[in-house]
Amino acid sequence: MKIIESGIRGVEQGKNVKVVMPVNIYECELGDDVFVGPFVEIQKGCIIGDRTKVQSHTFVCENVILGEDCFIGHGVTFANDLFKSGGPDASAKSWINIVLGNAVTVGSGATILTTEICSGAVIGAGSVVTKPVQVKGIYAGNPARLLRKL
């Protein structure tokens, strides 16, 4: 049996970063004044922008970029393997990259399965985002849809 300890390794970090243990954060970048709550995983290739807050029990898969001043609620899941072949794909070449603009709010329990959420968008709690969000507004539901422009 091979046991790999969770923790923080290979992370580039800015000033005043606050992380509440336990976490699993590796090979990524955390900007200035970032907050990461407990039981969060942030995988390699991710960039978390300045002043962004990631609340507890959130999973940020490989190659996700969160802009500045974002708020990611409790238990949010970012998923980049969309099972295009009908099952899990071990090849990162087929995974999507996910980019959130600045000042995006994602409510607790949401699932992000798309490439883009524009700056200033609000994603309601429990929503499942399956298509790019390109208009600043409030989105909710499964699948998430625009409720109101902001």
VEXPADREN-939290 format. One record per residue: residue in one letter; x, y, z of N, C-alpha, C, O, CB in turn. Coordinates in steps of 0.001 Angstrom, whole numbers, plus 500000, padded with zeros to 6 digits. Atoms other than C-alpha are relative to their C-alpha. Glycine has a CB too. Example, Ala and Ser with C-alpha at 12.3 -4.5 7.8 and 13.67 -1.06 7.14 Angstrom:
# residues 2
a500890498810500000512300495500507800500900501200500000501936501181500665499008500027501246/s499180498810499940513670498940507140499230501090500730499739502198500899500414500462498585/
# end
This chain:
# residues 150
m500845498828500000500000500000500000500888501232500000501858501321500752499040500000501213/k499287498726500047501250503451499096499061501076500527497955501248500016500493500336498544/i500809498931499422499937506303501204500636501335499644501823501559499879499868499839501546/i499552498654500327500210509862499950499307500948500955498079501011500993499700500368498507/e500555499055499035499731512482502630499403501207499287499988501737498342501080500451500994/s500551498754500513497421515357501863500712501154500691501384500963501704498455500075500222/g499351498831499416498633518850502596500188501067498936499409501166497987501353499622500631/i499700498919500926500154521785500778501395499759499451502355499652500214499891501403500692/r498681500231500592502985521227498301500075500640498612499120500596497837500300498482499912/g499752499409501308504440523040495318499076501159499662498684501326498507499873498956498953/v500947498903500207502218526099495775500744501334499969501530501637500866498918500008501113/e499510498624500044503196529602494656498924500849500641497754500764500267500326500478498524/q501013499222499295501499532052496969500392501454500116501568501809500194499758499426501373/g499805498577499812501047535764497282500061500336501479500326499475502318498889500788499319/k499957499511498622500900537864500448498670499730500700497612499707500071500329501509500032/n501173500092499134498476537301503319499029498891499621497819499059499768499278501297499990/v500841501148500320497166533920502138499629499295501304500484499084502165500726499020499014/k500462500715498806495062532139504778499375498683499561498450498664498749498976500858500821/v500494501339500307494461528374504580499658499316501306500474499282502227501046499172499188/v500440500721498807492471526421507164500157498508499723499538497975498802498511500358500379/m499735501432500193493716522829507488498848499178500546498148499656501439501321499586500684/p499216500697501019493113520103506528499556500371498591498382500639498337499892498496500194/v500245499748501419493392520734502798500932499118499180501861498510499713500206501509499648/n499082500625500942494984519166499740500159500992498851499302501092497974499471498580499498/i499746498944500984496508521942497629501390499752499427502373499704500165499888501447500643/y498690500316500565499284521221495164500177500558498595499243500620497796500206498504499979/e499534499577501318501194522615492170499067501025499349498681500884498189500143498792499095/c500903498962500483499004525712491808500472501356500497501514501455501145498549499729500455/e499647498644499578499062529476492423498841500611500779497685500526500366500362500884498777/l500976499281499188497256531424495149500443501451500059501560501747500483499868499382501440/g499664498578500023497158535208494759499984500625501382499792499934502383499047500739499104/d499993499248498749497350537892497445498631499937500679497593499998500019500402501462499744/d501207499934499175494790537772500281498973498927499677497780499131499903499365501340499849/v500896501124500268493303534442499168499660499305501317500502499187502207500646498997498996/f500437500807498857491277532481501736499552498644499477498789498562498514498844500707500798/v500414501360500335490898528695501523499542499326501284500306499209502242501161499192499316/g500563500663498826488625526917503994500445498549500110501153498043499239498488500068499959/p499590501384499769489060523408505416499336499028499025498285499313498452499674499594501425/f500513501091500826488520520205503446499833500416498540498895499990497865498671499511500551/v499989499545501388489281521909500123501129499294499274502197499067499841500159501548499908/e498930500491500861491239520363497268500113500936498812499128501224498132499738498530499537/i499687499190501171492888522581494668501150499294499289502236499147499850500375501498500391/q499041500834500704494755520604492019500962500814499141500861502036499030499272499000499142/k498927499366500762497728521319489794499478500814498826498457500494498217500964498953499499/g500312499145501127497630524048487201498934501049500280498610501848499401499572499168498868/c501037499014499662494979526094489027500636501332500373501759501385500874499116499489501159/i499598498669499582495276529829489564498812500607500729497713500698500181500452500888498779/i501037499374499191493281531474492338500375501472500139501415501805500708499852499300501410/g499697498578500066493100535250491884499967500704501346499420500191502322499046500662499083/d499920499187498783493737537941494478498625500169500650497618500371499972500601501377499679/r501178499747499156491173538273497286498851499028499772497730499299500200499507501390499766/t501041501010500207489228535187496201499875499131501240500868498802501888500311499129498760/k500290500845498832487583533107498927499409498684499519498445498665498755499024500714500992/v500481501343500329487105529344498577499584499353501311500422499065502166501101499141499249/q500532500520498742484866527952501298500188498484500113500600497824499159498519500352500126/s499726501397499657485023524509502920499358498996499041498346499276498398499521499725501395/h500495501167500722484502521175501166499871500220498489499067499557497834498669499600500558/t500039499713501435485110522596497676501108499235499288502204499058499820500138501520499738/f499052500729500828486858520650494911500255500808498737499335501077497965499475498574499658/v499600499247501182488790522602492257500952499105499210502106498915499592500676501382500381/c499214500945500791490022520213489566501122500705499246501238501930499288499099499255499017/e498850499463500734493110520678487397499598501097499020498523501066498422500707498884499252/n500088498961501033493522523785485241498735500856500075498101501139499058500074499362498651/v501085499046499793490822525997486732500629501339500356501559501402501160499007499518501121/i499553498648499664491392529749486828498818500743500609497769500890499981500560500756498736/l500995499177499327489401531779489342500530501423500011501651501659500462499701499484501456/g499572498610500063489582535535488806500137500627501374500052499945502395499033500798499176/e499870499255498746490058538197491447498626500238500616497623500346499912500724501345499765/d501194499628499241487466538886494153498826499044499805497672499460499903499577501383499619/c501065500995500124485504535674493562499634499450501371500441499484502301500428498854499059/f500456500704498798483469533919496250499472498648499555498522498563498777498897500819500780/i500399501364500319483170530147495989499428499402501282500147499240502267501211499144499440/g500687500485498808480628528739498450500446498614500428501336498013499828498528499994499764/h499688501314499428480750525549500496499586498883499043498518498938498432499296499820501364/g500347501199500750480840522230498668499798500196498510498993499489497904498785499426500561/v500082499789501446481255523566495135500944499016499315502038498745499809500357501481499618/t499184500936500766482579521113492541500263500557498607499337500917497880499313498622499909/f499583499672501365484530522064489427500435498684499369501293497992499917501169501090499968/a499649501266500649484738519125487004500396500255498558499660500900497810498825498998500066/n499516499744501356486793519125483812499965498776499092500175498910497887501396500523500060/d500172501198500815486327515520482631498500499814499821497803499419500756500678498727500662/l501436500043500268482900515571480998499527498648499475498413498531498964499638501072499013/f500361501372500375482917511823480223499551499927498536498598499222498204498883499471500923/k500356499947501413482813512540476477500020498630499332499296498400498363500935500925499275/s499922501342500587483736508923475735499049499018500690499067497822500401501434499475500082/g500952500872499309481016507576478017500465499556501372499725498877502084499726498797499168/g499468500358498689483216507141481081501174500898500336501525501782499554500424498519500039/p498844499179499620486153508644482949501119499896498969501390498819498437500522499581501378/d498919499950500978488997509718480666501287500402500708501392501517501218499668500990498845/a498740499731499309492502509510482098500891500980499248501874501470499803500746498713500220/s499177499104500813493890511675479286499589501454500212498487501858499839499890499631498512/a500276498585499748494092515321480347499785500786498712499225501881498749501137500617500789/k500177499315501281494132516258476648498526500203499660498186501141498939500681499213498887/s501417499895500332490366515707476482499200500785501050497997500987500885499412498614499841/w500690499251498952489530517677479647499843501463499581500637501987498800500770499898501342/i500183498575500263488156521208479494500805500830501000501146500359502085498504500377500067/n499452499009499077489803524269481034498837500871500444497970501202499634501153500860499336/i501091499208499444487517526302483291500562501341500450501542501392501193499303499258501185/v499545498652499655487905530086483630498822500804500535497800500946499864500637500710498767/l500962499068499432485915532345485939500602501384499949501779501571500260499613499611501455/g499558498618500015486152536085485478500136500537501412500155499771502376499036500861499199/n499877499359498690486504538573488320498625500170500650497608500296499967500701501368499866/a501205499729499204483918539015491093498853499051499681497693499464499671499545501423499776/v501030501032500203482048535785490314499637499423501358500514499153502179500496498869499023/t500485500653498784479912534366493122499377498676499605498521498617498722498974500898500768/v500552501330500245479179530633493155499434499492501320500167499325502294501087499013499422/g500673500435498789476638529448495712500357498576500400500820497780499583498521500114499823/s499673501311499439477099526413497937499343498873499213498199498981498771499570499930501461/g500519501200500632476676523005496355499870500058498495499346499121497893498700499694500565/a500072499904501460476932524227492761501036499081499361502048498738499973500216501458499536/t499068500803500791478624522116490088500287500762498712499371501172498000499421498566499699/i499580499243501180480613523816487334500563499021498972501596498389499195501060501096500374/l499641500940501069480836521784484107500145500730498666499794500188497618498940498884499882/t499884499205501213481609524521481598501338500724499962502055500784500961498848501002499903/t498695499375500212484570526408480208500107501411500528501209501873500826500318500007498560/e499900498567499722483643529963481140498812500497500805497665500135500542500107500783498702/i501014499200499310481740532105483629500536501426500018501625501678500532499699499458501474/c499528498630500173481984535830482913500054500769501320499425500387502307499108500730499019/s499856499139498827482936538532485398498642500484500487497770500841499694500902501196499682/g501195499465499370480220539557487840498807499080500035497773499452500591499618501214499328/a501127500928499993477997536522487310499782499429501400500713499331502200500232498863498989/v500378500635498739476155534943490245499361498652499661498413498578498880499014500913500838/i500513501350500209475537531190490296499305499570501286499928499547502347501148498996499603/g500775500356498823472795530068492675500437498690500626501010497825499964498555499924499648/a499672501209499257473281527418495326499354498787499340498195498836498928499546500123501466/g500507501252500547472886523873494024499867499963498491499419498955497945498696499712500591/s500134499947501456472989524938490377501026499108499316502095498833499861500147501438499505/v499087500771500831474583522828487658500204500788498713499294500909497893499448498550499713/v499697499134501148476297525015485057500605499129498906501721498628499041500980501174500400/t499585500891501077476563523079481796500398500734498727500961500133497812498900499038499693/k499676499216501196476991525913479263500734501269500422500536501760501533498711500351499189/p499287498772499654479288528944479144499040501116500414497977501299499822500854500459498822/v500759498841499517477975531954481068500716501230499464501811501559499918499891500030501592/q499344498890500688478735534974478880499302501330500220499768502359499730500074499715498530/v500742498783499696476181537520480137499943500132501516499533499204502213498557499974499369/k500028499763498556476511539054483604498556499928500495497689500673500037500637501380500353/g501349500166499486473482537912485548499959498981501118500990498492501581499058499588498891/i500232501012498975471995535573488115499507498741499296498544498778498531498968500496501084/y500305501280500628471874531917487056499666498994501088500296498979502146501188499501499126/a500344501030499015470199529038488867499299498845499298498785498982498188499099500581501128/g500718501176500482468778525570488363500908498918499481502134499035499495499050500389498931/n499297501142500569469741522271486809499274499586498721498233498932498778500078498810501021/p498787499208500163470785523036484205499751501478500330498625501966500240500532499860498570/a500114498586499638471482526617485273499545500814498797499989500592497670501344500538500536/r500465499093501054469670529284483278499967501416500550499907501625501761498593499580499469/l500005498596499630469672533062483301498638500368500584497609500213499926500336500891498782/l501231499525499362467083534392485759499816501493499805498707501981499588500010499672501487/r500078498545500082467956538066485567501379500552499645502385500109500200499484500610501339/k498742499325500325470646540248483977500347500963501118499467501512501782499905500748498641/l499522499047498995472760542359486299500657501198499332501123502109500016500991499322500964/
# end
